[in-house]
Amino acid sequence: MIFRLMQNWRIACDPENRGRESHWFETVPESAQATPVPGIIQQVFPGYHGVAWYWHSFRLASAPGRGERVLLRFGAVDYLAEVWVNGKVAGSFEGGETPFSFDITDLVRGDCDNLLAVRVLNPTDEPIDGYVLDQIPHRNKVMTLPEKGQCIGVFDFLYHKECVAKRHPVFEGLQGPGVMDMDYYGPVIPSEVFIDQTTPDETLCAGFNTGYHAVAGGYRSSLLLAAYNSGKGRFILNTLRILENLDKHPAADRLAVNLIQSVKSRRNYSGI
């Protein structure tokens, strides 16, 4: 049986790196705020990089039976994750883009709530526990943009969002160009979007929200997939749910192949 722990998470910043000393792995501090998961720290704390903590309380339907194991799986944590369950160490993992899991059978309780605590080290230019941004793999994930904006969650059941794809090699062999059909793309269409960034050099997929209460007029545009030139290369902003749907949804599989081929060939289509 699979349980998805994607709701009711809390987050708190730890700029002084004192959370472990204060035993934040045993209790949730009053300063913690609600946060979307999956998501990024900056959705709740724009511009923040460093140490942050996440908490989630969950209850098993029943205690593990004889021979059964309880595995806790993460799609990815950027960059270093330390994990506790009910105040006990479950494990740690380094690497911002790789799925990982821990066997927590001996740490969970089947008859009450279980507290999951995750300490996340998101490196900066200043050393934290010996980690420095320019000394870790994939250090270009921090956007070198004048206006970094933020990644936010949009609740599609409440605020209507249309996603529009450009005519581009990334969408070759897929429905489009134009409005992305929810029935066709299914879970690949995300709830998360990028807003308020520097205008990209190329927008491949955009979102348009109507009835959005947080801005005047109830309308907001956003980015789902965009590319920026950076030196001799490019970096891509993406919220399309490709990785988590590989081998599960054909649109995700095709998008992954197209992205790789497009990056290799650096082909560019004009037009919409």
Legacy VTK file of the C-alpha trace (Angstrom):
# vtk DataFile Version 3.0
C-alpha trace
ASCII
DATASET POLYDATA
POINTS 272 float
0.000 0.000 0.000
1.291 3.488 -0.917
0.539 6.666 1.036
1.419 10.025 -0.524
2.515 12.550 2.104
1.752 15.655 0.039
-0.452 17.740 2.326
-0.278 19.462 5.702
3.468 20.129 5.754
5.103 22.848 7.868
8.360 24.692 7.257
10.684 26.973 9.237
13.948 28.693 8.369
17.030 28.000 10.465
19.432 30.797 9.446
21.568 30.351 12.568
21.755 26.566 12.039
20.574 25.818 15.561
17.673 23.479 14.817
19.506 20.297 15.708
20.785 21.843 18.929
17.218 22.870 19.758
15.894 19.371 18.945
13.617 20.520 16.150
13.519 16.891 15.066
11.351 16.154 18.096
8.784 18.952 17.881
7.473 21.598 15.511
8.415 25.164 16.545
5.707 27.808 16.756
7.400 29.763 13.953
6.692 26.993 11.390
4.393 27.906 8.500
2.282 25.874 6.106
4.071 24.949 2.870
3.283 23.020 -0.329
5.053 19.708 -0.946
6.389 19.095 -3.501
7.733 22.614 -3.629
10.712 24.798 -2.804
11.733 26.790 0.255
11.359 30.059 -1.637
7.622 29.536 -2.126
7.179 30.448 1.541
10.427 32.361 2.151
11.290 34.200 -1.092
15.009 34.704 -1.610
16.022 32.453 1.303
18.809 29.897 0.941
20.450 27.980 3.749
19.041 25.549 6.327
15.306 24.920 6.555
13.204 22.306 8.330
10.065 20.531 7.173
7.579 18.608 9.337
4.683 16.333 8.589
2.453 14.279 10.871
1.057 11.018 9.523
-0.735 7.936 10.785
-0.554 4.416 9.386
-3.760 2.561 8.626
-2.363 -0.262 10.762
0.913 -1.379 12.269
3.224 -3.287 9.893
2.499 -6.993 9.911
5.043 -9.763 10.153
7.423 -9.549 7.224
6.091 -6.144 6.120
8.321 -3.093 5.829
7.540 0.620 5.829
9.595 2.609 3.336
9.778 6.398 3.263
10.551 7.625 -0.242
11.574 11.100 -1.427
11.492 12.193 -5.068
14.396 14.587 -4.400
15.617 17.050 -1.774
17.894 19.934 -2.687
20.634 19.503 -1.583
21.299 17.627 1.656
18.507 15.954 3.627
18.598 14.631 7.191
15.478 12.747 8.233
13.993 11.844 11.611
10.836 9.895 12.464
9.469 10.313 15.974
12.742 11.910 17.045
14.861 8.997 15.818
17.326 9.229 12.931
16.016 7.619 9.754
18.981 8.568 7.575
20.517 11.271 5.422
21.055 11.749 1.709
23.188 14.114 -0.367
22.203 15.013 -3.932
19.569 17.471 -5.090
18.008 15.550 -7.971
18.016 11.878 -7.019
15.159 9.886 -5.439
16.018 8.064 -2.208
14.288 6.078 0.507
14.701 4.863 4.086
13.333 1.810 5.876
11.446 3.278 8.844
9.673 0.102 9.978
11.270 0.184 13.419
10.628 3.909 13.883
6.901 4.214 13.176
3.949 3.549 15.443
0.749 2.121 14.102
-1.620 3.358 16.793
-0.944 7.115 16.806
0.474 10.048 14.864
4.072 9.852 13.666
6.196 12.998 13.320
8.415 13.224 10.260
11.126 15.913 10.406
13.401 16.775 7.493
16.359 19.147 7.787
17.271 20.564 4.370
20.590 22.226 3.607
20.238 24.432 0.528
23.848 25.673 0.054
24.851 29.301 -0.364
28.082 31.127 -1.161
28.946 30.997 2.546
29.948 27.629 4.074
27.262 25.741 6.017
28.468 22.532 7.661
31.315 22.567 5.139
29.026 22.854 2.084
29.508 25.752 -0.345
27.369 26.369 -3.404
30.152 26.447 -5.987
31.615 23.183 -4.674
28.572 20.954 -5.082
27.248 19.282 -8.245
24.686 21.168 -10.354
25.551 24.466 -8.645
23.902 26.397 -11.488
20.464 25.579 -10.081
20.542 28.929 -8.276
19.157 31.338 -10.861
21.558 34.096 -11.868
18.708 36.437 -12.852
18.204 40.099 -11.968
14.629 39.232 -10.953
14.446 35.723 -9.527
10.716 35.827 -8.792
9.260 32.776 -7.102
7.602 29.432 -7.645
4.053 29.304 -6.291
1.285 26.750 -6.099
-1.989 27.439 -7.900
-5.038 25.461 -6.794
-6.600 24.541 -10.121
-9.869 23.451 -8.552
-10.310 27.024 -7.280
-8.532 29.242 -9.819
-8.881 28.254 -13.454
-5.528 27.890 -15.253
-4.892 27.325 -18.943
-1.480 26.031 -20.002
-0.282 26.956 -23.479
2.579 25.198 -25.283
4.691 26.754 -28.046
5.458 25.033 -31.335
8.850 23.670 -30.355
10.899 20.430 -30.540
10.190 19.838 -26.836
6.525 19.216 -27.699
7.177 17.308 -30.927
4.871 14.308 -31.261
2.565 15.620 -28.537
-0.770 17.389 -28.569
-0.382 21.042 -29.522
0.744 23.689 -30.030
-1.784 25.759 -28.166
-3.824 25.030 -25.047
-2.653 21.824 -23.362
-5.503 19.341 -23.021
-5.851 18.253 -19.368
-7.162 14.848 -20.460
-4.156 14.350 -22.760
-1.371 15.501 -20.424
-3.022 14.442 -17.163
-0.694 14.529 -14.141
2.126 16.098 -16.161
0.383 19.491 -15.939
1.599 21.028 -12.669
-0.027 23.095 -9.963
3.248 24.985 -9.489
4.195 27.939 -11.719
6.985 30.526 -11.875
6.040 34.206 -11.558
7.817 37.588 -11.604
11.095 36.353 -13.123
13.196 38.280 -15.600
11.658 37.784 -19.057
13.134 34.526 -20.450
15.004 34.311 -23.736
12.503 31.680 -24.798
9.136 30.737 -23.338
8.113 27.195 -24.236
5.064 26.808 -22.022
3.065 29.422 -20.121
0.122 29.476 -17.753
-2.735 31.943 -17.634
-4.884 32.238 -14.528
-8.291 33.888 -14.295
-10.320 34.512 -11.159
-7.084 34.841 -9.180
-7.876 36.841 -6.031
-4.301 37.789 -5.112
-3.769 40.290 -7.944
-5.773 43.252 -9.222
-8.150 42.245 -11.972
-7.946 38.567 -11.034
-5.557 37.706 -13.891
-1.978 36.442 -13.810
0.384 34.970 -16.363
3.141 32.559 -15.398
5.918 30.298 -16.682
5.870 26.504 -16.729
8.802 25.884 -19.067
11.263 28.583 -20.144
14.905 28.933 -21.161
17.524 31.559 -20.333
20.859 32.087 -22.041
23.719 31.954 -19.553
27.255 32.424 -20.847
27.872 29.734 -23.444
24.964 27.617 -22.259
21.342 27.805 -21.179
19.387 26.930 -18.103
15.769 25.887 -17.979
12.959 26.649 -15.546
10.446 23.827 -15.457
7.474 22.832 -13.347
6.006 20.211 -15.706
5.832 16.967 -13.733
8.052 14.899 -15.966
10.398 13.045 -13.625
7.737 11.720 -11.255
5.637 10.449 -14.178
8.332 8.666 -16.174
7.238 5.138 -17.119
3.764 6.083 -15.849
2.451 8.513 -18.444
3.355 8.609 -22.167
3.414 12.417 -22.293
6.086 12.502 -19.577
8.177 9.913 -21.406
7.996 11.828 -24.687
8.751 15.169 -23.034
11.849 13.735 -21.353
13.190 12.391 -24.660
12.365 15.617 -26.496
14.048 17.778 -23.862
17.249 15.762 -24.087
17.256 15.795 -27.881
16.421 19.502 -28.035
19.236 20.417 -25.653
21.695 18.323 -27.658
20.717 19.779 -31.008
19.903 23.320 -29.798
17.244 23.529 -32.484
14.884 26.481 -32.331
11.431 26.839 -33.844
9.851 30.228 -34.404
6.177 31.021 -34.005
3.553 29.927 -31.543
LINES 1 273
272 0 1 2 3 4 5 6 7 8 9 10 11 12 13 14 15 16 17 18 19 20 21 22 23 24 25 26 27 28 29 30 31 32 33 34 35 36 37 38 39 40 41 42 43 44 45 46 47 48 49 50 51 52 53 54 55 56 57 58 59 60 61 62 63 64 65 66 67 68 69 70 71 72 73 74 75 76 77 78 79 80 81 82 83 84 85 86 87 88 89 90 91 92 93 94 95 96 97 98 99 100 101 102 103 104 105 106 107 108 109 110 111 112 113 114 115 116 117 118 119 120 121 122 123 124 125 126 127 128 129 130 131 132 133 134 135 136 137 138 139 140 141 142 143 144 145 146 147 148 149 150 151 152 153 154 155 156 157 158 159 160 161 162 163 164 165 166 167 168 169 170 171 172 173 174 175 176 177 178 179 180 181 182 183 184 185 186 187 188 189 190 191 192 193 194 195 196 197 198 199 200 201 202 203 204 205 206 207 208 209 210 211 212 213 214 215 216 217 218 219 220 221 222 223 224 225 226 227 228 229 230 231 232 233 234 235 236 237 238 239 240 241 242 243 244 245 246 247 248 249 250 251 252 253 254 255 256 257 258 259 260 261 262 263 264 265 266 267 268 269 270 271
